[in-house]
Amino acid sequence: MKIALASDHAGYREKERLKPLLLELGLEIEDLGTISEDSVDYPDYARRVAEMVSRGEAEQGVLVCGSGTGMAITANKVAGVRAAVAWSEEVARLARQHNDANVLALGARTTAPEEIPRIVRAWFETRFEAGRHASRVQKIEQLEKQPRE
């Protein structure tokens, strides 16, 4: 599976720490930046990942910023993206099982460093359950297609 990976300056160290784990999980990584802890605008990096997922060039995305929230908000503006902020293994599993989330957003400043690898493992080990959840995801997709009033 190919994944798109990015961070802002606040998430840079965690992004770099995640790379060996992602490779261990058998994932192909497309690192879309940033390349240092120098201040950058997180929407630029979230957009890169979201657009890659939306175009089908990556099956999943992983974003890391201070809280995960700004990245998730930005990514969710791109059609076809269902980004979720996960601060625990349970939240990561539920986002995948029930929401078919395809972009994981992590908070480097709000999540204990030892938790992040567990969250990532849970995310990539979990599949969408479909069933009763499929119609709900379809409703989300329909919202994306509706013109704004």
Order of alpha helices (4+ residues) and beta strands (2+ residues): beta-alpha-beta-alpha-beta-alpha-beta-alpha-beta-alpha-alpha
